[in-house]
């Protein structure tokens, strides 16, 4: 079943296209793979990037907030980098190019998700407290990709490298994975008074 990719805001796409068309922006990027490419580069597969805040916070569910849109930068059929646009007070603007394991892991996770019989809307969900990035497969394919928290039945696919003890590229239901993340980040209980070692 094909994934239902949400369209990125037009100004976000324009800002990434302008950066790709700028020899200075590409030359000054810290992505050697991008600088070394010959031929056309194209931004594809826009994914809204959400950050999961408050995972270890007591007394409330974690919250998500949109921080940008990430595009895979393709050279031919292969992703060589990613570009991110972020929302500022003046609107959407190009933020940065990046490369590394999350680019290839995102591409791999998207291919895996496309083979699923269930339709999903792909998003990215970052958990900064664990240095973790996941492909978030949202069940409501008609939803606005820039809004809403993860539903209990949504799937999260941790991208490699994943934190120790969490298998990369293995889908987890939100209802199963979030409690594990919360327990990892919950503050440790203070020692009991009057106990001796």
N, C-alpha and C positions, 0 to 999 in steps of 0.2 A: 504494500500500500504506500503510495507516495506520501511524503511528509507535506503538511500544509504550512509553508513558510510565510510568515507575516511580511507584508511589504514594509521596508524601512521608510522613515520619513524622507521625502524627496530632498530636503536640504542636507540631511546626513549623507545620503548617497552622493550628492553633488560635491560635498566637502571632501569625501574620499577620492572621487574622480579627479578633483582639482589637485589633490596631493599626489596621486599617481602620475598626473600629467606634469608635475613640477620636477624638473631634473634636480633642483636643489633639495627638495623634500626627500626624494628617493636616495640621492647621494648621501645626505646627512643622516639617514635612518640607520639605526644600529642593527639592521637586518642584512647580513652579508648575502643571504640567499636572494633577497630582493634586488640588491645592487648588481648581482652577478647575472641576472636574467637578461636574455636577449629576446626580443620580440614583445608582442603585446601582453599586457597584464590586465586582468579584469576582476573587479570586485563582485563576488557571487555569494549566495546563501547568507543573506543578512539575518543575524540572530540578535534579538534584544538581550542585553546583558543585565541581569538582576543580581543584586547583592542581598544575601541573607544576613540580616542583622539580629543580634540578640539571641543567638542560638543557646548560649550558656546562661542567659538571664533567667532568674527565678521569677515566677509570678506572671507569666504571660507567654503567648505563642511567639515564635520568631516572626519578624516582619521582613518583607522584601521591598526593595526600591530599585527602580530602573536607573542605571548609571550610564548606559550608552548602547550603541549598536555596533556589533563586530561583523566584519565582512571577511570571508576567506578570499585571499588574493590568488587567483589561478593563473598559471602559465600553462596554456594548453588545457589538459585535463587534471593537472596536479596542483594542489595548494602548496604555495611556496612561502606564504606569509599570511598575516592577518592585518587588517586596518581597523581602527576603532574611531568612532565619532562620539562626541559627548555633548550633552545639552548645557549651554551656558546662558547667562542672562540675555545674550544677543541672539540666541538660537543655536541650532546644531552646528558644530565645528569639528574639523578633523582633530583628533587627539594624538594618535601615534600608530606606527607600524610595529609589529612584533613577529617573532619567529620562535621556534623551539618546539618542545614536545607537545604542547597543548594544541598547536596547529594541526599536526598529523593525528593527534588523538581525537580532535573534533571531527576531522574528516572521516576517520574510522568509525566513530560512534554514529555519525549521520548515516553512513552506509549500512551499519547494523540496523538502525532504526527503520530505514527504508524497506528492509526485508520483513518487518513485522506486519501481521495481518490487521493490526489495529491502527487506525489513523491517529496521528499526533501532530501537535503544533510544537516545533522545536524552539527552545530558548536556551540561554546559558544561565546558570545559577552559580555564583561565586560565594564561597564560605571563607572569608578572609582569615577568620580566627584559626582555621585549620590549613590554610594555604591550599585550598581545594577548589577545583572548578568541575562542574558537572554539566552534562547535557540534560536539560530539563525537558521531558516529553509531556506536554500538557494535553489532557484528554479533550478539552473543549476547543475544537479546531476553529470555531467561529469567534473566539474571544479576541479582544485587543491584546496583542502580544506584549504591549508595553505596560500592561496593568495586571493586577491580581496576584494573590498568593498561591503557592502550590496547593493543589487539592490532594486529599489523602490517597486517591487512586492514581495520581500522576506518577510517572517514573523518573528517577534520577539515575543517570549513568555517570559515575565518577570517571573523569578523564585521567589518563596516566601522565605524570606520576600522581597517584592517589596517596592519601595519608596511610601510615602503617595500620594494618588490620582491616582496611577497606579495599575490596577487590576492584581494580580498575576495569572498565568496560563491562561490568556486570550490572544489569538494571536492578534497581531497588525501588519498591513502592515508597512514596514519601512517608506514609504512615509507619513504615518499618525503619527507614534510615534516619529520619529526624530525631527520634528518641535516642538512637545511638550517638548521634552527633551531640545532642544536648548533654548526655551523660558524660561524654568526654570533656566537655567544657564547663560543667558545673563546678562551682568553687568547692574546694576540699573542705570537709567538716573540720572545725577546730578541735584540738585534742581536749578530752574531758579533764576537768580540773580534779586534782587529787589522785590521778593515776600515776603509777610509777612504772618505769621501764624495767 
